[in-house]
Amino acid sequence: MKRIPLRGVALSAAALVAMTAAACSSGTTGTPSGSGGQGGADGAKIAFLMPDIASTRYELYDAPLFKAKVKELCASCEVLYQNAQADAAKQQQQANAMLAQGVKAIVIDPVDSAAAATIVQAAQAQKVPIIAYDRPIPAAKADYYISFDNEKIGSSIAQSLVDHLKKEDAKGGVLIVNGSPTDAAAQLIKKGIHTGVDASGYKLLAEFDTPGWQPNKAQEWVSGQIAQFPDGIAGVVAANDGTGGGTIAAFKAAGAKVPPVTGNDAELAAVQRVINGDQYNTISKPIKIVAEAAANVAHQFAQGQKPAGKTTLFDTPSELFVPTVVTQENVNEVMFGAEGGMKAAEVCTPEYKAACDKLGIK
């Protein structure tokens, strides 16, 4: 299912107040600071470090949206984008390289939340602010954290599944396929999932922490559970669309009926599975919301400001957005409306056209 900063120059207090008001009154409108030199953000470099390519969102949405918003706010600023491809050591090297290039802020979605504490310490030693994006860094206090509410994501997808199972009077127990054990956001999602499952009355058959969020690892584990519980799996709470897709593939490969399976991120393939009835739900997390919020915060850091969070998580000023559960009942409204922004032409390919037509997706 789910990133920004910059810095400033020494100006007089009066000049700084006047210029920041002109350049960043709301963080979303006004003249781009790069064209007028306001606030010292001109030419600033901002690092945008994403964790992997297993989830397609980073390349397709997060990076382009973040770059576009930064450019809108500061025409002469430069976003330096790197993807660690699920390698924590590589991400450390990328962060070090960014510091060497003089970035004014680092926005990071960590591969390994614990290991990323070293990146935070190194950056802050050079007075470069760190914005944790999507995944928190509990072991070190970042300067800011922006994400959807991960614990709420977990509880929402689990409760949605449990309510559906009860409505259908489904028999059997539940499997839980969690995210990466090194991802603090995954642990928040896991905590939320358990709030939905533990009191549901459905037996927890087994659960698995998926290394690196890798769909093939989820598929491999679920395949083994199908063999152990051939007639007793009522549903599966999968922590994201990748693990959900791996889960569904495991049931299909075994020639077994696919039970209701959850997801998170509303990736295109997952939305197609929801439309087709292969996946029960996913989570709509309009990436534009968090990417632009991160860009606004980055711009403030670039101007030498210290933005206040709307809440606090892990002793870090934070902004957490509320996710939306998507099922067949609301997929048309949510994913093809203003929030989701998907286009029927991209989703309703020949394989899914009949299912789209049935749901009124055009």
N, C-alpha and C positions, 0 to 999 in steps of 0.2 A: 503497500500500500506504500519517512516518507520526509542560512547559508550565505554569508556576506561580510564585508567590512572595508574601512578606509581610514585615512588619518589627516592631520592638519599642520598648519604653520603658525608661527607666533605673530598674532595680530593684537592690536589694542583691544581692550574689552568692548569698547563701543563699536569698533569696526567689525569685530567678530559677530556681535549680536545682530548688527544690521545686515551683514552679508549672509549669515546662516538663515535669517528670516527670509531673505530674498531667494536664496538658492534651494531651500528645503522646508518651506512653510508647512507642508503636509506630508512630504516625502513622496508624493505621487504626482504633483503638478508643478508648473513653473518652468523657468528657463534652465536648460541643462547647465550645470556649473562649469563644465569644460569650456563653454563658449565665453564665459566672462571672468573666469579666474576666482570665483567666489570661494571663500572658505579654505583655500589651499588644497583642494582636491584635484586640481589640474594635473593630468599626466600620471596620476596614481596608478600603481599596479595592485591588483587584487587577486589573490590565489583562490581558486575554486577546486577543491580536491574531493573527488567522489570515489566510492569504495570498490565498485565492481561493475561488470557488464552482464552478470547473470540476470539482473533486473534491467530491462530495456529502457526504463524511464530516464536514467541519468543521461544517456547519450541523446535520446529523442526529445526530452522535455526539460529536465532540470537545467542542464548547461545552456541550451539556447535561450530559455526564458530568463535565466539569471543574467546572461550577457546582455540581452536586449534591454533589460531594466536598468542595469548599470550604465549602459550607453545613453539611455534616455536621461538619466540623472547627471551624468558627467561625460560629455562627448569625447573628451580627450583621455579618459581613464581606460585602462587595459585590463581585461580579465585573462588570467593565465590558468587555463583549465588542464587538469591531469586526472586520469583514472588509474587507480592502483591495481585493478584487476584481481581483487581479493587477496592481495599480498600486503600484509601489514608493514613488512620491512621496506617494500617498495614505496609505500605511502610515506614512511619516515624519510626516505631519500628525497622524495618529491617535495616534502615540506622543507627540508634543509635547502634544497635548490631554490625554492621560492624565497626563502629568507635571504639567500645569497644574492638574489636578483633585486632585493630591496622592496618587496611587497609591503604595502601599508596595512594589510589585513589578510587573514587567512580564514576562509570559510571551508569547513571540513566535515564530511560525513565519514566517520572513521571505520576502517575495516575491523579493527580491534579496539573496542572502547577503552580497555585497560592500557594497552600499549600507546594509545594516542595521548596519554597523560604526558609522555616525554615530549611530544610535539607542542603541547600547550606550554610546558615549562620553557622549552627552547625559544618559542616565539615571544613569550612574555618577558624573557630575559633581554630581548632586543626591543621591548616595548611595542611589539606588534600584536594587536588584538586578535583573539581567536573567537570565531563564531561557530559553535557546534550546530550542525545542520542535520535534521532528521534523527540522528542518533546522539544521545548525550555522552558526556565524558565524565563519569562520576568520580574518578580518582584524582581529577584536577579541576580546578574551577576555571572554566572558560569565561570569556568576557560576556558572552551572550549565547542563548540557545533558542533555536527556532525549529518547530516541528508541528505535526499534528499530535494530538494527545494519544500516545501509543498505548497506554493502559486502557483508555477508552476504546481504542480500536479492538483490542483483544476481547474486552467484555462485550462489545457490540456484535462482533461476528459470532461469538460463542452463544450469546443469548438469542440472536436471530435463528441460529441453527436449532438450539434447544426448543424454542417456541414452535418451530416448524415440525420437529420430531414429535412433540406432544400433540400437535394438531393432527398429525397423520397417525397417531397412536403407534409409532414405530417401536419395534422390539429390538433388544440388544444393547450393546454398550457403545462407547465413544472412543475414538483414537484422537490424540492430539499430536500434530506435527508442528513443532516450534521452529523458530528461526535459529540463527547462528548463536552458539554458546558464548562467542566473544563479542557479541553485539548487545550493548546495554539497552537499546530500544527493543530488541527481541525479548529481553528479559521482562521489560515492562508489558509488552504484548502478552507474554506468557502469563504474567501475573493477572492480567485482565481476563485472559481466557479461562483461568481457573475460577474466577469469580462467577463466570457464567456456567461452567460445567460442574463444579464441586457440589453445588446445592441443587442441581437439576433433577436428581433422582436417577440419572443414567450412570451406569458404572463406567469408570475410566478403565478401559482395557489396558492401555499402554500409551506412553508418550515418548517423543524423540526430539532431541535438539539437533537440527540439521546443520552440519558443518558448512560454513560459508553460504548458507541459504541455497545450496546447490540442488536443483530439482531432481537430478539423477540420484542423489543420496536419499532424498525423501522417497522417491519411487522404489528404490532398493529396500528401504526399511518397511514401507507399507506392504510391499510384496510378501515379506516374511510374516507380517501380521495377518494378511489374508489367509495364509496357510494355517496359522494358529487358530483363527476365529472365522472359519469359512461361512458360518451362518449367523454370526453374532455381532457384526459391525453395523450399527444403526446410522452412524454418521461420523464424519471426520472434520475436526477443527484444524485447518491448516493456516499458518500464520501469515502467508502471503500468496500471491497468485502463482509464483514459481513452485512453491512446495505444494500448492493446491493442484497445479497442473501435473506435477510428478505423481501425486496421489491418484488422480484420475487415470493417468496412464498405467499405473500399477493394476488397478481393477480391470481395465480394459485388456491388458496383456494377459491377465489371469482368466479371462473369459467370464468374469463375475459381474453382477449387477453393480453399477456405480451408486453408492449411497450419496446422500447430500454432503457436499464438500464445500468448505468456506474458502475464502481468499482475502486479499488485501492489496490495493494499489490500483485496481481498475485498469490493468494493462489491456491493450486491444484484444489479445487472444483470450484473456479471461472474460472480457465483456461478451465476446462471441460465445464462449462456453456457457455463460449465464443465459444468454438469449436462447441457446440451443438446448438448455436444460441439463448440461453435463456438470456444471458447477452451480451450487445453490446461491452463494452470495459472494460479493467482493466489497471493497471499501473505496468509495470515491474520495480521493484526496487531490483536489485540484492543485496541481503542482505550481500553477501560476501564482496561487496565493502565497505559498511559502517562499517561492523563488523571488517574488517581488518584495515580500516583506524582508527577506534577507538582504536584498539589494539596497533597500531603504536604510536598514541598520548599518550596512557597510558604508554607505555614503555619509552617514552621521559620524561614524568612527573616522572616516577620512578627513572630515572637517575638524577633527579634534574634539568632538562631542562624545559623551558617554551615555548612550540611550538607556533609559530605564525599562526594565521588563514589565510585562503586565501581570506576571506571576513569578514564582521562583521554583526551580527544580534542581536538586543536587547543589543547592547554595549558589545557583547561577541565575541571573536575570533571564527570564524566559518569556516566550510567546508561544502558546499552544493552541492550535486550531482544532475545532470539533469535526470529526469525520462523519460521513454519511454512508449507511449500509445500503447496498444496491442488490436487489433481487429482480426477478422477472416482473414483479409488480410495479416497480418504479424505474426500471432501467431506461425506458424511453424518456421519461421526464427528466431524470437526473443526468444521464450520460449524453443525451442529445439536445439538452437545453443549454442555457447560458453557462451553467456551472461546469458541466462535463466537456462541452465543446466538441464532442465527437461528430463525425460526419457519416451518415448512413452509407454513402458510397464506399467508404473505407472499410466499414464493419460488415455490411450486408453483402458480402461476396456470394457467388452462386451457391456455395455450400450452406450458407446461412440465410439465404433470401427468404425461404418459406417461413423460417422461424421469425425473422424480422417482420414479415408481412402479418403473421399471426399476432404479434405484439404491437402492430401499428407503427413500426419504425420505418420512416420514409425519408 
